[in-house]
Amino acid sequence: MNSRERVIRAIERSGPDRLPLTHATLPGAFVRYGPMLDDLYRRYPSDVHNVGGATSGEYGTRIGVPSRDTWGSLWVRHTDEHKGQVVHCPLADWDALATFEPPDTSSEAIIAEVEGRLNANAGRLYTMADGDTLWQRMFYLHGYQATLEDLLLYPERCAALREMILSVMIRRVERLCQLPALDGIHYRDDWGTQQALMIRPELWRTFFKPAYARLFGLARDAGKHVWFHSDGAIAAIVPDLIEIGVQVLNPQVDAIGRERLAALCRGVVCIEADIDRQWVLPYGTPEDVRAAVRADVEAFGGPEGGYIGRGEMAGDVPWENVVALLDEITRCRTWQS
C-alpha cells in the first residue's frame, strides 16, 4: 500500500495498513535543528504532498523585515515561531474596497506549477492543494478588531468583502477541481479562542456557513476530499462543518477536549491530529508525547481508519519529543485493536 492509498483509506475509513503521517513545521524548528530535522523527515516521510499554496509573503524572508502577501497586506515576522503579524491592512478604509483589485490565485502559471508537481508525484503520495482562507483574509485586509466590530455595525460592507474574497477562492477551487491527479483541497480558518468562537455561532451560521458550503460543495462534487483546519475551541461549529462536507478536520484537540471532540467526530469525519503544542510537545516527556498519540488514536481511530497523525514542530520542542512523535505515529498499532 503506497502513501496515497493509505491516506485515502484513512479518510474513507476503508482500512489503511498503518496510520498516515503528515508534517507540520514552523521556521524555528529548522533554525534550531537544521539538517538533523531534514534527515529525520526522510526517515519518517509524510504521506501527503502539498502541491500548491494559494498565497505567499506571510512569513517573509527575515525577522523584522516587512513583506507583502499576495493580497497586499504588509506583514512583519518578529520570531521564528510565528508567521508574523499584519502591520498594514490595504482595506482598513472601506472606501478602498471599490477600487481594490484582488489577485488571481488560479492563473495559468500557478496551475501549471501545480500540474508539474502532480506529474512528478506520479500517484505515489496523496496530493493536496490550498483552497485559501476566507475569514482570516477578511481581517488581514480590513483589520481584526475592525472586522469583528463591522460584522455588527456594517454587515453589508463585510458581506461585500466576503463575496470578493469568495469569488477569488471559487475560481481557484474550480480550476483545481479540473486536475484529475489532485486528491484533496485544504481550507483553513482559525475560528476559536482558548474558550469559544471568535463570533457568536448564530452569526457564523448565517454569515459564513453558506460560503463554506459553496466551497466545500465544489470540491466534493468533483470527487476531491475536503480538508479544513481551524485552531481554538470550535466545538460549537464542528457539526456544521461536517454537515456541509468536511471530510478531514484538523482541530486543536486539547482546546476542545478529546472526549467532547470524539463524541462529535468519531466515525463521521477523519481527524488530522494536532498533538498538543501548548504543553505536551514543548514541555512533556517523550512518553507524554507517545501517550498523547495513543490517546488520540483510541479516541478517533479504529481498524477502518479515521485518523491521520500530525504534530506541529516548533523551535521549543525538544529533539527527543520530535523523534518520539514521528516514531509513535508510524509504529502505533492500538488502532488495530
N, C-alpha and C positions, 0 to 999 in steps of 0.2 A: 504494500500500500504506500503510494507516494504522498507527499505533503498535501497536495491539492485534494486528493480523495479523502485524506484523514480529516481535513478541516470541513469539507462538505458533509461528511458523515457525522461529525460532531454537531454541526449546525442543524442538520436534518434528523438527528437522533436515529441514525441507522447503523451504529456500531463501529466507531473508529478502532484501530488497532492499539492506540495509546492516546494520551492527552495531546492535543495540538499545543504548540507554543508560539507566542508572538513576542517580539522585542519592543521595549519602550525605554528610551534613553534620553536624559537631559544632558546638555553640554558639559555640566560639571562632572559627570561620571567619566567622560572621555578625557577631560582635563586631568582628573586625578589618576586614572588608571591607564590611559593611552593604549598602546599596543596590547597590553595584557587583556583588556576588555575585548578588543578585536579577536584575539586568539580564543578567548572563552566563547564568544559568539560563534566562532567556527566550529567549536566542539559541540555547542548546543544551538544549532541553527534554527531560525524562525521558519515556521511552516507557511507563513503569509508574506507576500511580496506586495508592497505598496508601489503601484506603477505610475502614480501621478498626483501631486498635490495641487490644490486649486489656487494657492496664493504663496507669496514669498515676502521676506522682509521683516517678519515679526521677531525673528531672533537677531537680525543684524549680523555684522561681522566681528565687532569688538565691543567689549563692555564700555559704556559711556558714549559710544559713537552713534548718533541718530541714524535711523534708516526708515525708508518709506515702504509700506506694504503695497500690494498690487492695487489696492483701492485708494491709496493716497494718504492713509493715516500715518502719522510720524511716531515711531517707536524709539525708546531708549531701553537698553538692557543694562541693569545695574549689577547683576550677579550671573554666574553660570548655572544657577539653579532654576531660573525662570526665563520665559521667552521675552520678557520686557513689559513695559507699560506704554500706553498711548499718551503722548505729550502734546499732540495737536490733532484735533478732530476736524476734518475738512467740512463737515456739515454741522458744526456747532451752532451756526446761524441757519435757521430754517430757510431763509431766503436763498441760500446757496443750492438748495435741492433742485430748484427749477432749471439750473444750467449745469448740474453735475453730470459728468459722463462716466458711467461705470465701466469697469474693464471687461474685456472679452476673455473669459476663462475657458472658452471652448473653441478657440481659434484653430485653424488647420495645423499650425505649427505645434500647438500644445497637444492636440490629439495625435499628431504624427509621432511625437515623443512617447506618448502612452502606447501607441501601437508598436513602436520599436521595442519597448520593454516587454510587451506581451509576446512578441515574436521570439525574443531572446529567451524568455522563460520556457517556452515550448511545452506548457502544460505541467511543469514539474511542481511549482509552488502554487498555492491558492493566490489569486490576484485580486487586488482591491484598489480602487481609486477614490480620491477625496471628492465628496459632493459639496464640501464647504460648510460654512456656518451661517445661520440666519440671525438669531438673537444677538450673538456676540458681535456680528458685523454691524448691527444697528448701533450698538453703543461704542464700537470702535470709530464709527463715523460721526455720531452725534454726542457722545459722552455718556458715561454710565449713569451718573446721578440725573442728568438732564433727560435721558431716555426713560428712566423709571418714573420721573415726575410727569413727563409729557404723554406717557401711556394713559394717564388720567386727565391731564389738562388739555392736551391737543391730540386726541386719539386719531383724528383724520390725517394729521401730518405724519404721525407714526405709521399709519396704515399705508400712506404713500411711500414712505421709506421702506417698509416691509415689502411692498409689491415690487419696488425697483430692484431690491436685492434678490427677491424670489425669482424674478424674471431671468436674472443672470444665472442663478442656480439651476433653474429649469432647463435653460438652453444647454448648460454643461451636462446635466444628467441625461437629457435626451440624446446628446451626442455620445456620451459614454455607453449608453444602453445599446448603441448600434455596433459595439465591439463584441463579437461573439466570444472571444477568449477571456473577457473580463468576467470574473465570478461575483464580485460584490461591490457595493458603493457605501462609503463610510461618511456618515453625517456626524456633526459634533457641535454641541452647545452646552456649556456649563449652566445648569439651571438651579443648583442648590447652594445654599449657605451650609454652615455646620448644623443648623437647626431646621430649616424649612426651605421651601421655594423662595426665589427672589421676588416673585409676584404672587398674587392670590391664585390658587388653582383655577378658579372660575374664569379669571381673566386670561390665563394661559389657554384654557379650553376654547374660549370664544375668539381670541386674537391670533394664537399661534398654531393650535392643533390643526385647523383646516389647511394651513400652509404646509405643515409637515406631511399631512395625509396626501397632498398632491405630489410632493417629492418622493415619498416612500412608494406611492402607487406606481409612479413611472418605472421605478426600479423593479418592483415585484412583477408588473405586467410584462417586463422584458426578460424575466427569468433570472434577475440578479438578486443576490441576498442583500438585505438592508441591515447595516450596522449603525449603531447610534451610541455615541459617547456623551456622558453628562456627569460631572462631578457633583458632590454635595448630597444633601438629604432630599431626594427626589421621589420618595415613595408615593406621594400623592398623585404623580402623573405616570408611574410605571404601567398601571393597567391601560391608560390611554395610549401610551406608546406601543404596547403590544396590540391593542385594538386596531391601530392604523398601520400596522405592518412591520414593526421592528422584529427582526429575527435573531440578531446578536446585540445584546445590551452590555455596554461597558460602564458600570456604575462604580462608585466608591462603596464597597460592601460594608465597611465598618462605619461609614457615615449614616447608613440606613439601618444597619443591624442585620446580621446574617440570617437569623431565623425569620425576620419580617420579610426580607427580600426573597428568601426561598419560598415562603408562602405565596408570594406574588408571581414567581418566575418558574419554579421547578416544573419541568415537563412541558412548558409552553414557549419558552424563549431560551436561547443559548446565552450563557453568561461568559463574557470575556473578562477575565479576572482583573482586579486591581488590588493585589495584596497590599495591605495597609502600609502606606508610605509616610504616615504621620508618626507612627510608633514602631511597628514591628520591623520594617526594613531598616530604618536608621538606628534603632536603639535595642531591638530584640537580639536574642542569640540565634545562631544558625538553627537550633532545634525549634525556637519560636517560629522562625520562617517556615520550616518544614511542616510544623503543626498547622500553621495558617493555611498552607496549600491543601493539606489533607482535610481540614475542616470545610474549606470551600468545596472540595470535590464531593465530600459526603453530603453537603447541603444542596448542591446544584447538579452534580453529575449523576451518572448511572451507566450501566452496561451499554445503553443505547447512545450515550454521548451527552451533550448539553452543557459542556464546559470547555473553555479554552484558557490555558494557563498564560498568565502575564503578570509582570510586576515592573513598576517604573524605576529605573536605575538613576539615582542622583549621586552627586558627589559626597553626600553624607551617609551613604550606605556602605558599611564595612565590606571588605573584599570577601570575607568568609560568608557573609549573608548573600552577596551576589551569586556566589557559587552554589550555595545551598538552595536558593530559589530555583535556578535553572535545573539543577540536578534533580530536585524533588519533583518538579513538573514533568520531566521527561521519564522518570522511573516510577512515579506514583501509580499504584495499581489498586488503590482502595475503591476506585470507581467500578471495578470489575466484580466486587463482592455483591 
